[in-house]
Amino acid sequence: MLLSDAMDARYAPSGHLVFMRRGRLMAAPFDPERLQLTGAAVAVADDVMQSINVGNTGEETGTGQYAFAAQGTLVYVTGGVPPDDAREFVWMRRDGTVEAIPAPVREYIAPRISPDGLRILAWTSGPDREGGLRLWTYDATRRTSTPLTSPGERAIWPVWSADGTRVGFQSVLPGGRGVLSITSADGRSKSEPVASVGPVAPAPVSWTRDGLVRGAEATGPRGRKVGAMKTAHAVALVGWSLAWSAYATAQGPAPQIVWSPKAAAPAGWTAPHRPHTKLADLLATHKGQADWSETIVDDDTLHADYISMAPGGSTPRRMNTDTREWWVIQDGQIRFAIDGQEPFVASKGYIVQVPYRTFYTMETVGDRPSLRFEVNIARARKMYPVDATPVPVAGVEYVRARVAGRGTYDGGNKPFVDFNAVVAGTDKTRQFVVDARGFANIILGRGAPPPSPSDKGHFHTESSEFWFILLGQIRYNIEGLPIFVADQGDIVYVPNQRWHLASFAGDAMSARLAMNGYPDLAHSFEARDSR
C-alpha cells in the first residue's frame, strides 16, 4: 500500500503522485519505474471540492474536482467536503402549513410512513461513509428513535412490509455488491440476508403481500431494467436504477382527472338518518330499558341498528341468506357461537362478523345489558333452522327449503378483531369487512389541528358512508353543515353526493370505523388544476 486515507490519485508531469485527502489536495514525489514514493506528502491546496459525504452512495466516488495541464498548470474547484446535512422531520398539512416533529436531527434520507401511520422509517448518511449508512425508525406516539441496523451493515433504501412488522432494505457491500435483507421493525432482531443480485445492489421499492415472480422485468426509462423478485419471505419488488416506475406500477394506476357527476343541490337527510347520532342521546332516550333497538341507517346500500339486549337475552339461531353481517360491541358482554368457530365472548371494542349462510347465536352474559351496533347489507333476509321458530316479518312467509353453500372468512375477513389490540399496536388489522356489497375499514390516528376551511374533502357519487367512532373524537366538515365533533360511540352519516372531510380531533389517539357499500368506492376529490 502506497498511501492511507487517500482517494483519486493521479500521476502529475512534475513527477508527483497527486491525491485527495478529505477536501485537501496532496502531492508526494513518486518513482513511476519502481512504483514507490520517494518523499513525504505535502498539501498543495485546501478546500478542493471532493465527492464524499454527499448523501448518495451512487455519487460517493471520492473524486476531486481538479486537473492539471501537461506543462504542470493546476486548476481546481473550491468547495471542500460538503458539511453534514442535518435534517428534521415535519408534517405538512394540505394547506401548506408545517409542523415540526421532535425527532433527533440527523442526515435523514427517503422517509417512509408506516402502514399504521404512527412511525417514520428512514436511512441516514453521515461523515463516516463506512458507518454512517443506517436505518432508523421514529415513533410519533412515544417520541422515541430506534436504530434498526448496525453501522457496519451500510443499510439504505428501506421499505415497510405490508403489516408494518418488518423492513426490507439494501445493504451495500465493499465493491458495490448488494444484498437485499430484512429485519424486524422494532430493532430487536438481527438482519437476515434474503437475496443478492450480481454486482449491482438490489434496491427494494415496495413490499407485496404475497411476493412477485423472480425474473419478471420490464424496460424502464433510458433502458434501465425494473425487476420483480420472489423470496421465501415474499419480500419485495426490486429495481435496478430509476425504479420509481416499478413503484408507480405497484401502487396501482395514477389518479385520473375526470368530470364526476354531482347533484347541484344534494338531497338532505331522510328519516331515520341524521348527520350525527349521539350515543348519549340514545342512552337518555332509553334510560331504564334493558331491551331496546333503534334504527340508525336504512338506505339503498346498508342497514344499521343500535341494539341493547338484557342480561340472559339471546337471539335465535339464524343466518343471513346471501350477505355478511357485522357488529361493533359498545358495552357489556356478548357470547358468540358461530358455526365452524370456537365460541367466544366479545366485550367493548370487539368488532365481529359472520359470512352468509353461516348459523350463529348471540347471548348477553354478565350482569348488565349488552349494547351493540349491528350492520347488514340493505334488505338482507334471515334464514332459520327447521327446528326453530322464525322471527315474524310483515308480508313474509317462511317456506321449508333446501339451500347449498355458505360463506367463508376469506380475503382478509376474520371472525373478530379486538380493537383494543389495534390501538396497542399488536393487531395490524385495518380492513375488517371486504365484500362486494359492503366494506368496513378502521382508520386510526392522532389528533391534529383542523384542516384548512377550503379543503372540502371528497364525495361519493353512488354510496352513502357512515362512521362508528371507536376511540376519541373525530371532527367532521360536511357540505351544508357547520363543523362538528363526534365522540366515542356516536354515529355520523353522510348521503351520497355531499362533500365531506373527517379529521382526528383532540390531542390523543382517535379512530373510526368507516362503512359503505363498495370495497373500492370512488372518492371524488376536487381537482385544482388540469393535470
N, C-alpha and C positions, 0 to 999 in steps of 0.2 A: 504494500500500500504506500503510495506516494504522500497523500495528504488525508487528514481527517477534517471533518466539519468544512467540507469544500464541495462546491457544485459548479457545473457549467464551465469546466476547464477548457482552455484553448491555447494553442501554441502561437506566440507572437513572433514577428520577424526580428524583434530585438534579442531573441534567444531566451525569452522568459515563458514560463507557464503561467497564464493569467486565469484567475478563477474567482468565483463569488463566495463570500462568506457572510451570510445574514445581512445583505444590503451594502456590503463593503467590497469594492473591487481590490483584489490582492494580486501580487505577482511574485514569482520566485525564479531565480536563474535555473535553467534546465538544459541538460545534455541530451539531445534527441538521439544520439548514437547509443549511449548506454542506458537511456531511459531513466535517468536519475536526476534528482535535484542537486544543484551544486552550491546552494546557499539558502539562507533563511528567507521566508516570505515577508514582504513588507506591504503596507497599504498604499494603493495607488489613488483611490478616490472613495470618499464616503457618500452615502445617500444615493447609491445607484439602484434603480428600480429592479426588483427581483420577484419572480413569481413563486413566492412562498407565503403561507398564512393568508391565502386568498379565499378560503371558504368553499372551494370546489375542487374535489380530488382530480377532476379532469384537467384542471388548469394548474395543478400543484406540480410544476415541472422543475422549479429551481432555476429557470433560465434568467440570466441577467440581461438587461437591456443595454448592451454595449457592443461596439465593433471597432476594429482598427484597420487602417489602410496599409498597403504594402510598405510604404515608407515609414510606418510607425505612428501615424496620427490616430489618436483615440477619440471616439465620440461615445457619449452615453446619455441616458435619460435619467434625470433625477427622480426621486420618489421613495427610494429605500424599500423596506419591507412594510407592507400595509399593516396598520395597527389592528389590534384585536377589535372586532366589530361587535361590541356589546349591544344586545338586543333585548327587548322585553315583549311579553305577550300583551295583547289588548283585545277587547271585544269591540267590534264596530257594529253599531246599530244600523237599521235600514235608513235612518235619516242622516247618516254620516257622522254622528257623534261617536266619540271614542271613550272607552272606559278601561283604565289600566288594570291589569291582572297582577296581583302581588307575588309573582313567581320570581325566583332569583334571576338576575340579569346574566345572560350567557350569550355565546355566539350561536344562537339557535338557527336552524335551517329546516325548511319544509315542515311546519307544524301541521298535525292532523288531529281532528276531534274524534274522540272515542264514540262508538255506536250509541252509548247511553248519554252522550253529550256532557259528561262530567269531568273528563280527563283530556289533557293535551299531550300528544306524543311528538317528539322532535329529536333531531340529532344535532350535535354541536361539533364545531371545529374549534381550533384554538392555536396558540403559538407553537405548541409541540405537535407536529403533524403525525408522529407515531402514537401519541397518546391523547390527542385532542378529539379524535373521532369517537363519539359515544352517544348512546341513546338515553333519553330521559323521559319520564312522564311527570306531569304536574296535575295533582288532584285539586280541582277548583273548589270542591266542597270542604276537604280537610286542609287545604292550603299547604300541601306537602309536595316536595320534589323528590323523585326516586330515580337513581341510575339503574338502567336495565342491563347494561353491558359493562365489561371492564375496558380500560383504556386500550389495552393491547389487542382487542378484537377489531378495532378500526371499523366500527359499525356505522352504516349510513343508510339513507332512504328507507325508513321503516314504514310498515303498513299495519293497520289493525286487522285482526281476524274478525269475522262477521259477528261473533258473540262478544268481542271485546276482552277475551281472556288471554289471548296470545298476540305476539308481534312477530311479523316476518321482516327480515332486513338483509341487506347486502353487507358482507364483510370483505374488506379489501386486503388481500394477502400481498406479501412482497412480490414485485414483478408485475403487479396489476391483475393477477389471477383473482377470481372472485368466488365466494361461497355464499349460497343462499341459506340462511339459517333462521331458526325460530327460537323464541324464548317466551317465558311467561310475562304477562303484563304487570305483575306485581313485583317483579325483580327478585323473586325468591328462588328461582331455579337457574341452572347454567344453560347457556345457549346450546342448541343442538343443530349441527350442520344437516342440511337436507339435500342439497344438490350443488354441483359445481359445473359450470359451463365454460369449457375451453379457456382461452386466455383473457376473455372479457368477463368482467364481473356481472352476474345477472342481477338486475335491479328490480325488486318486486314493485308492482304498480297497484294491484288490488288483490283482494283475497276472496275467492269464491266460497260458497258453502259446500260444494261437493267436488271441487277441483276441475281442472281442464286437461285436455288430452295433450300429452307430450308431442311436439313436432308440428302442431297446428301453427302456421305462421302466415303472415301477410306482408306485403311490401308497404312500408311507410314512407313518409316524406324523404326525399332525396335518396331513395333506395334503401334506407335503413330497415332492418328487419324487426318485426314485432312478433313475439312467440308466446306460446302457452305451455305451461309445464304442469304435469300432474305428479304429485309425490304421495308418499304414504300418509302424509298429513293433509293432503288436499290443499296445498298451500296457496298457490297464487298464480296470477297472470304475471309474466315477467317480460321485460322489454329490453332490447339492446338499442340504446340511444333513442332519443325522441319518442319515448314510449308513451307520451301523452295521448297518442292516437289510440293505443290499446286501452288506456284508461277510459277515454271517452266512450269507446265501444262497450267496455264492461259496465259502464254506468247506465247504459240504455240510450235511446235516441235523444238528441237535443230537443229542448222545448221548441214548439212551433208558434209562430205569430199568426193568429187566425182572427176571424170575426166570430165571436162567441155570442149566441143568442141570449138576450136577457130582456125580461119584461120591463117596459118603461116605467110601469107602476106595479111592482111586485105585490102579489096577494098578501093579505095580512094573516094573522094567526086565527084559525078557526078552532072552536071547542073540539076536543079538550085541551088543545095546545095553548101554551103560554110561553113567552120568551124565557121566563125564569121561574121555575117552580122551587120554592124554598122548602127544604125539609122541615125547618122549624114551624112553618105554617101548617104543613100536613100533620105534624105531631100535635099541634094545638087543636086542629080541627077534630082529630080522632082521639083526643085525650080521654082516658078511661076505657077505651075499646081495645081488647086483645086481638080480635079478628076484624080486619078491615082491608079494603082494596080500593085503589084509586088509579084510574087510567091517566097516564101522562102523555103517551104518544099513540096516535092511531091514524096513520096516513097510508099512502099507497105503497110504501116500502117496508115499514116496520110498525110493530105494536109493542107498547111497554106499559107495565103497571108497577106501582109500589104496592106491596102486599105484606100485611102483618098477619102472623099465624100464632095462635095461643100456645102455651106450653102443652105438649102432648098432642097437638094438632098434626095432621098429616094429609098428604094428597093421596088420591087413589093411584094405583099402579097404572101408568099411562105412557104414551109415546106420541111424538109428532109424526104425521103421515109422510111428509116429504121435506121437512126443513129442520134446521138446527134450532135449539133454544138455549138461552144462556141467562145467568143470574149474577148480580153483584150483592153480596151479603153485607148489609149495613149494620145490623145489630143482632144480638142473640146467637144461637147455635142451631144449625140445621144438619140433620144426618141424611146424607145422600146414599141411596142404593141404586146404582146404575148397572144394568146388565153388562157383564164382562169386566167389571171393575170391582176392586175391594171396596166395601162401604167405607165412607169417611165422614168426619164431622167438619163442617165449614163454619167459621166464625167471621167477624168483621174483617174485611179486607180480602176475603176469598172471592174469586171470580170463577164460576163453574159453567160448563156447557155440556150438552148431550146431543149426539147426532140424531138424524131422522131414523125412525122405526127402531129405536132402542128404548126398551122399557126402563122406567125409573120411578122411584118414590122419594118424597121429602117428608121429614118429620122434625118438628121442633123439639129439641132436647134441652134440658136445663129448667130453671125455674122462672124464666121470663120469656115474653113473646119474641119470636124471631121477626126480622124485618128484611125483606129482600126486594131488589129491583129486578123484575122479570121481563125479558125481551124475547119477542118472537118475530118471525117474518110475517108481513101483513097477511091476514086471512088464513093463518095457519090453523090446521084442524088436528084434534086429538083422536087417537085410537085407544081402545081398552081391551084387556084380555077377556076372553069369553066368560070367565068365572067372576068378573067384576061388573058392577052396575055403572054404565057411563053417566057422566055428568050431563044433565039435560041442556040442550042448546035450542033456542027458539027457531022453529022452522026446519029442524034437523031430526031425522030418524036414523037409528043405528041398525045396520044390516050385518048379519053374520057373513063374514067373507074370509077369503084366503089371500094373503099377500106374501111376497117374497122379498128377500134382500133387506139390508139395513145399513145405516151409515157407519163410518169409521172415524177414528181420530187420526187424520192424515193431514199433510200439507201444513204442518206446524200447529194444528189444533190439538188440544190436550184436555183431559177431564177437568183440571182446575189449575189455577195459579194462586199462590198466596202473595197478594200484593205487598205484604209486609216484607217478604224476601226480596221483592223487586226494589223496594226502597233501600233495603240494606245492601243491595248490590250482589246478592248471592243467586238471584234468578234474573236472567237477562231477557225474559220474555217481553216483547212489545206488541206484536200482532197476536191477539188471543183468538179471535174468530176470523177465519179466512174462508169465505164461502161465496159461491156465485151469486147468492141473493142476500148476503149480509156480511158486515165487516165490523170488527171491534178492535181498537188499537189503543194501547197505553201510551200516553205522552207525558213524560216526566221531565222536570227541570226546576231550576232555582229562580226565585223571584227577581225581577229586573224592573228598571224604570219603565214607564209607559211608552209604547211606540209613538212615532210621530202621528198627530191627528190626520195627516194627509194619507197615511197608509190605510187603504180600505181593506186590505187582506185579499180575499178571493170570494167567489160564489160558485155554486154548483147548478148546472143547467137542469138536471133531472131529479136528483135525490135531495131530500132534506138531510139534515145532520143534527144530532143531539149529543150531549155530553153528560156523563155522570162524574161529578167532582170527587175524585178518590182521595185527595190529600190537599190540605192548604187552601189557597184561594186562586181563582182564575179570573182574569179581567177580560171583559167582552166589549167589543165595539161592533154593533150590528146596525146595518143600514136602517135608518128611521127611528133609532132608539138612542137615548143617552147612554154613555158608557157606564157599565155596572160591574160589580164584583160578585162572583158566586162562591159560596162556601162548601165545605165538605158535605157530601150527601145531597146537595142541590142538583137539579137537572136544568140544563139550558137547551133550548130548541130553536133552530132556525129553519124556515121553509126554504125550498129551492129558490133560486133567482135573487137571493139577497146577499149583498156584500157582508162579510163578517170576518173578524180578526180576534183570535183568542191569544192571550199572553199570560205569563206567570206573574202573579201579583205578590205583594209582601216581600219579606226578606228570606224566608225559609224555602224548603223544597215544596213543590206543588205538583199535582198530577191530575189528569182527566182521562176518562175512557171515552174515546170518540167513536161514535156508531153511525153507520149509514148503510145504504142498500147495495153498494158495489165495492168489490175488493180493490179495484183500480179506478176509483172515482175521479173524474176530471175536475181539477182545480183551476178555475179561470182567474188568473191574476191580471191586473191592469198592465198593459204593455205601454211603457212610457216612451218608446222610440220605435223606429220602423225596422229594426233588425230582425 
